[in-house]
Amino acid sequence: MRQNHRAPNRARRLVPAIALTAALVAGGAVTAAPAFAAAGPLSLTVNAPAVVGFAGGPVEFTEHIGNAGDRDTSATLEFEIASDLGTPPNALSLEHFDAARGTWQRVDMPQRGEGGRAVHTGILAELPVPAGRGTDVRLRLGVPMGTPHNGDTNGGTGPKLTFRTGVFGQDSAGTEPPTVIREIKVEGITNEVSGVPATAIRGGAPIEFDEVLKNPTPSAYTNLGNVLFADRNAKVEVRGADGAWSAVPAVTTEGEPNAGFYLDGRNSSAAPNSSQTRRVRVSYPAGVPVGNTSLNPCVFVNEGDMPFRGTTMCSQGATVRIDAPQPKPSSTPEPTHTIDATATATATTAPTAPSGGSDQGGGGPVVQPAGDVTTAPAAPVATTAPAGGSQAADARPVDGHLATTGSDSDRTGLIAGLGALLIGAGVATFAGARRRRTT
């Protein structure tokens, strides 16, 4: 399992480490069925764990040395742990419980290279093995990747360990010692975001989503940093058990555009085989640029005084598009032009010839020739308000955007005007023709 340490704004470079971590997470039982081997009077049963946590605490198990002989003896356990990846110092640990002292004691495990793998070996000698009963040896195996508050920042371990144990008794000379080989997976703790909205409005309401911290291993994690990286101008809040939102301080580093937000504070912890979900919300102030931004989750183990430096595991983040708020529509209505329903208009009507009259006589009206007829425009027709109604409310607009209703009455004024024009022209033509006949 690989890891890195410089996380702010480096999530993409840390994703390969997490991709490897995710590939290791395969579930399964915490402990496997014991493996058994026997030769002569001694036998060996190994109850090794199926999984240990990368950069987590050690996992306890037992090995039983059986003695089928009729006398007490002593035995030596020989251990070999091989990893496909080169391991830095303090990457692996094997401890045994010293009953006489009541404390855990570290088994010295020097490392050597062998066939492209890192191989660690150690022994535990002079173990009393009573006749007919045997003895239990308490062990615990871990992949701490450093020491408390001094996590390894390079190297890795896994993705599995080949764990071999052999037992040698006082009378083992010339016989094949009992040996048990087990494969132990190395899995890591992860945090991930879920349900992140695709867009956010700068200066607007925050976006909400879940952040899940998962520890699928039997290892306990301490000195833990559960971090969400976001724009350093963002406001990050976490909802508590009482439903109240609490702002999380931004931790920035020089030269990095993003800030880290410790969702559980620094030096938090995670129990074995646990999952914790937090509701998070993030808001962006009005001054942030429009465009894409990222939300990247990372876990740090055994950080020192410098933030974001320790054994690092990052998960796939999310991309959020920051948009500007939409302009508000104008609240001032455009003015409308109406005509007063009480306004009247007059039209000039062409004179009519007297019935049977003369064109010269006695002060009678003079009929104009047809070519000299002047036609007045038809007067606009005002609508009639219904009983009890307001004429101003029913006035017909004259701004050229009239609504059509399909009623013939809307064209009454136009028809009346055309009719008056035609009648006037006809009378004038008739009068002109009669005048020519009488001269």
N, C-alpha and C positions, 0 to 999 in steps of 0.2 A: 504494500500500500504506500503510495507516494503522498507527499505533502509539500507544502510551500509555506511561506511566512508573510510575504508582503501582500496584504489583501486589499486595502482601499484602492479602488479603481483598477484592480488587477484581477477581477473575478474571472475574466476569460482565460487568463493564464493559469488560474487555479482550477478551472473546470476539469482538466485532465486528471488531476488528483482525485477530484470527486467522482469523475466517471469511473475511475478504478475502484473507489470506495463503494459506489453504487453497485458495481458489478460483483462485488464480494458479498453483498447482502442477499443471502439466499434463504433466510428463515431456518426452520428446523429446530430440533430440541436443543436445550442448553447443554445437556450432558448426554453422552453417547453410552451405548451398552458397554459394559466392561470387557476388556480384552484379557485373555487368560493364556498363560504358558506354563509348562512344568517340565522339569528335568531332574531326575533323581529325587531326593527328599524335599527340594525347594520348588515352590511354584510362585507365579507372579500374576496378579490381577490388577489392571490399570483402569481406573474410572476417569479418564481424561475428559475435559470438556470438548464439545464439538465446535465451540466458537469462543474466541476471546476478543475483547474490544481494542481496536487500534487507538493508542494513546490513553487507554482507560486503565482502571484499576485491575489488579490481579484476580484471577478466578481460582477458587480453592477446589481441590479434588483429593482423592486418596488412592494410594497404591497399597495392595495387601500382599505381603510375603508369607506364603504358607510353608509350614514345616511338617512334613509327613513322617519325619524320623522319630526316634525314641529318645533323643537327647537334645538339649538346648544347643543353639549355635548362634553365630553372628553372620551378617551378610553385608554386602556392599551393593548399592544401586549405582549404576552408571547411566548417565543421561546424554543424549545427543539431540540437538534441535537444529534443523536445517531450514533455511529460508531461500526462496528463489531470488529475492532482492537483497542486495548488500545492505547490511544494517549498521547504523552509526553506533557509537558507544552508548550504553544505557538504553538501547532499543528493546532488548529482551531482558526478562527477569524470571528467575526460578528461585523460590524460597521453600524452606521446610520449617515445620513448627517444632521448636525445641521444648519438649515437655518439661525438662529439668529447669529451664530458665523461664518458661512460660511466655516466650517471645518467638517471633518469626525471624529466621536467620537466612541470609542470602547464600545461595549456592554459587560458588565461583564458576563462571562459564566463559572461559577464554574463547576467542573466535579464530577461525582459520578459513581460508578459501579452498573449495573443493569442487571441481567440475562446474565452475561458474556459479556456485551457490556459496552462501555464508553459512558455516557450520560452527555451532557452539557446543562445547562438551564440558561435563562436570561430573563429580562423583559425590556420593554421600556414604561414608564408611562406618563400620562398626555398629551396625544396627542389631540389637538383640532380637533373636527370633526364638521364642519358646517352643519346645517340642509339643506337637499335637495341636497347637493353637495358631502359631504364627504371630504376625504383628502388622498393624496398620501404620502407614507413614502418611502424614498430612503434608500436602504440597500445595503450592499455588503458583500459577503461570501467568505472566503478564507481558504486554507489549507497551510499556510506558512511554517509549519514545522520548526519553529524557528524564529529568528529575523535577520535583515540584517547583513551579515558577521558573523553569528553565527548560522548556520543551525544545526538542530537536526541530530545526528549521530546514533541514535537508535530509535526504535519504528516505528509507522506507523499510517495511517489513511485510512479508506475505507474497501473494494473496492467501497462501496457506503455509502452515508450519508442519514439517514432518518430525514428529516427536517419538523418539525411540528410548525405551528403558530396558536395561538388562540387569539381572541379579546374579551375584556371585557369592557362594557360600564358602565355608572353610574347607569343605570337601569337594569343591567344584573342579579341582585339577583333573584334566583329562576328560572332562565332560562338557557338553555344549550347554552354556548357561541359558536359562529361560529368558526370552526376549520378546517384547511387545512393541509394535510400531503402530502409531496412530497419526492420522492427518487432522489437523485442527485449523479451521478457517479463521481468518482475521477480518473482522468487519468493523465498520466505523460508525460513529454517531453522525447524524445529519440534521440539518434544518432546511426547510423548504417553504416557499410561499405558494398559496393556493387561492384561486378566485380573484386575481388582481384585475381590476378594470383596465380596458385598453386605453382610455383617455382620462385626462384630468384637466380642469380649467384653472389656469393661474389666477390667484386671487379669489377662487371660488371654494365650493364645499370640498372637504377632504374625500379621498377614495378609501374604501375599507376592504380588507381581505384578511385571510388567515395565515398565520405563520406556525408551522408545526415542527417541533423538536422531537426527533425519534432516536431512541437508543435501543436497537434490536439485539443487543449483546448482553451477556451475563456480567459484564464489567460495570462497576460504578464509575461515574465521571465526577471529578472535582476540579477546582481551579479552571472553571469552564467559562467561556465567553460566547454567548448566543447573540450574534451581531447581524444587523441588517444595514447594508450600505445603501445610501441614497444621496441625492443632491445635498450639498452642505447647507443650502438655504431652505431645505424642506423642514417641515414640522412633523415629527413622528410621535404618535401617542399609542399607548397600550391600554386596553380596557381591563380593569381589575375584576375580581370576583364579585364586588359589590355593584358592578356596572358603571363605575366612574372611570373617566379617561384621565390618564396621567401622561404628561409630556416626558419624553426621553431625551436627556441631554445629548447633543451632538459632540462627537470626539473627532477632531480633525488632525491631520498630519500635514507637514509642510510639503507643498508641491502637489497635493492631491485635490482634485476638484470635488470628490465625494467625501462624505463624513460617515463614520460608523456609529450606530446606535445600539447600545447594549440593552436588549429587550428585557433581560433579567438582572441587569447590573453585572459588574465584574465579579469573577470568582464565584459563579453560581455552580449548581450541581445537577446531575441527572441520575436517577436511580436505574438499576439494571432492568432491562426489558420494559421500558416505559415510553410513553408518548404524551406530549403536552402541546395543546393548541392554544394559541393566543390570538385575540382579535386585535388587529393593528389598523390604524388609519394614518394617512399621510396627506398633507396639504402643501401646496406650493404658493408662495407669495406672488404678488402681481409683477414683480420685477424680474422673475426668472425668464430666460429665453423660451420662445416657442420652439418645439421640436421634441425629439425623442430623449427620454431619460431612462435610467435603469434602476431596478431594485434587486440587489444581490445579497443572498444570505450566506454567511460563513460561520463556522464554529472554530474557536481557538481553544487549545488546551495548554495549560501550564504557561500562560503568559507571564513575562517578567514585568519590570517597571514600564517598559515600552509597550504601548498598546499595539495590538494586531501583530505581535511577534511571538510565535510559539508554534506548536504543531497545529497545522491548519487544514481544515476540510471545508470546501465550498460546494454548494449545490447550484443547479441551473436557476438563474434568476428570471426576471420578467422585464419587459420593455413597456413603458408607458408614454403615450403621446401627450405632450402638454400643449393645449390650445388656448388661444386668447378668448375672452368672453365675447359673445355676440352683441353687437350694438343694439340698444333698446329702440323700438319703433317710436316715431314722433307722436306725442299725445295731442298736438294742435291740429284740429280738423281743417281741411281746405275750405275756403269760403265758397258759397254757392250763390248764384245770381238768380233772382226771381223777379217776376213782374207783378206790380200791384194789381190785384184783381179789379180794383175800382177805377183803374185808368181806362179812358175812352179814347177812341181815335175816330177821326172823320175821314170820309172818302169823298172825292169830287165826282159827281155823277154827270155824265154827258147830257146836254139839253136834248129834249125831244121836240120834234117838229109838231106844230099845231095840226089838229086833224083838218085836212082840206084847206089849210091856210096858204097865204101867198108869201113868197120870199121877200116882198118889198113893202108890205103894207103896214101902215098905221101903228108903228112902235112895237110890232111883234118881235119876238126873239129872232136873232140871226143865226142860222145854222151854219157851223163851220164846215169847210170842205173836208172830205174824208182824209186827205193827206195832212191836214193840220190838227187832227184829233190828238189831244194829250190825255194819256191814261194815267190815273192816280193808282198807286199801289194799294192792294187790298189791305184793309185794316185787320190787325190781329184780332182773333176772336177770343174773348175772355170766357173762362169757364164759369159756370154758375154754381155757387156753393150750395150744398144740400141744406135742407131746412135745419136751422140750429147750428150749422157749421160755420167755419171761418173761411172767408174768401182768401185771405192771405195764405192760409195753409194749403189751399187747393190751386193756387196760381200756377200756371204752366211755365216751366223754366224756358229761357230763350238763349241758353249758352251753347246750343248746337249739339248737346248730348241728351236729347230727349229719349225717354223710355218709350218703347212701342207697346201698345196694349192690344192691337188687332181690332179696335172699334172704328167703324166708318165715321163716327162723329168727330174724330180727330182731324179729318180732312174737310170739314164743313167750311171753314174759312177760306181755304184754297179754292174750293169749287165755287163758292159765292163770288169771290173776286174775279175768277175767270169768266163767270157768267155775265157779270156787269160789264167787263171789257168787251165781250163779244156782242152784247146788246148795243152798247154805245157805238161800236164800229159799224154795226149793221144799220142803225138809224142814220148815222152820218152818211153812209154810202147811198142809202135810199134818198135822202134829202138832196144830195149832190146831183144824182141822176135826174130827179124831178126838176131841179133848177135849170139843167141844160135843155130839157124838153120845152120849157116855157119861154126861153129867150128866142 
